Amino acid sequence: MRLRITTAPPLGPLKSLIAVPRILLDDNDATIHQLKQHFCCVLSCLTTCGPENISISVEGFDVPEFNPLGVLHDGDLLLLVCFNDLTTSVLTRAQDQAARPYQGWNEA
């Protein structure tokens, strides 16, 4: 499987074609997290980021790392973004607030 890769700030600009290694394709239990680890090994712009700080999206949709590799298709365009600790904490707070049920109808 060949994937098209592009990056967004704070990463430097990158447009690349990456072949997914056969060992990952043959592993029915391979996940997006393992793909992120591979990207960190082969893409120099990701070596300092680490797989836990990489976000992958396809056509504007987030691809959570627990998903099997099979959610991706040959030729997909992946957008890679590296989040630092500050960005991650802001995103986590926003996601936590969004997950809370709306309390407005309980007010008198």
C-alpha positions in Angstrom: 0.0 0.0 0.0 1.3 3.4 -0.9 0.2 6.5 1.1 0.5 10.1 0.2 1.9 12.2 3.1 1.7 15.9 3.8 2.5 17.8 6.9 1.2 21.0 8.7 2.9 23.4 11.0 4.8 23.2 13.3 6.3 20.5 11.1 8.2 21.7 8.0 6.5 21.3 4.7 6.5 17.8 3.3 4.8 16.0 0.4 5.9 12.4 0.0 4.8 9.0 -1.1 5.4 6.3 1.5 5.1 2.6 1.0 3.7 0.8 4.1 6.1 -2.0 5.0 5.0 -5.5 4.1 5.5 -6.6 7.8 2.7 -4.2 8.8 0.4 -5.1 6.0 0.7 -8.8 6.7 0.0 -8.3 10.4 -3.8 -8.4 10.9 -3.4 -6.7 14.3 -1.3 -3.8 13.1 -2.6 -0.4 14.2 -2.3 3.2 13.2 0.0 3.7 16.2 2.5 1.2 14.6 2.3 3.2 11.4 3.1 6.4 13.3 6.2 4.6 14.8 7.3 3.7 11.2 6.8 7.3 10.1 9.0 8.5 13.0 11.8 6.1 11.8 11.7 7.1 8.1 10.7 10.7 8.1 13.4 13.0 9.5 10.9 15.8 10.3 9.2 13.4 12.8 12.2 12.0 14.6 11.9 14.5 17.5 8.1 14.4 17.6 7.4 10.9 18.7 4.4 8.8 17.7 2.3 9.8 20.7 2.4 13.4 19.5 1.4 12.8 15.9 -2.1 13.3 14.7 -3.2 11.8 11.4 -6.2 12.8 9.5 -7.7 11.8 6.1 -9.9 14.2 4.3 -10.5 16.2 7.5 -11.3 13.2 9.6 -9.1 12.2 12.5 -7.7 8.7 12.4 -7.3 7.5 16.0 -4.3 5.4 16.7 -6.2 2.4 18.1 -7.7 1.8 14.6 -6.5 -1.1 12.6 -4.3 -0.3 9.6 -7.1 -1.5 7.4 -9.0 1.8 7.8 -6.5 3.3 5.3 -6.7 2.6 1.6 -4.0 2.7 -1.1 -3.5 6.2 -2.2 -5.0 7.9 0.8 -3.7 11.4 1.5 -2.6 11.6 5.2 -2.1 14.9 6.9 0.4 14.6 9.8 0.5 17.2 12.6 2.9 17.1 15.5 1.5 18.5 18.8 3.7 19.8 21.6 2.7 19.4 25.2 1.0 22.8 25.4 -1.1 22.2 22.3 -2.0 18.7 23.5 -3.1 20.0 26.9 -5.3 22.7 25.3 -6.8 20.1 23.0 -7.4 17.7 25.8 -9.2 20.4 27.8 -11.4 21.3 24.8 -12.2 17.6 24.2 -13.1 17.1 27.9 -15.4 20.1 27.8 -17.1 18.9 24.6 -17.6 15.5 26.1 -19.5 16.8 29.1 -23.3 16.8 28.8 -25.0 20.1 28.4 -26.2 21.4 31.8 -28.3 24.3 30.7 -31.6 22.6 31.0 -31.0 21.7 34.6 -30.8 25.4 35.7 -34.0 27.0 37.1 
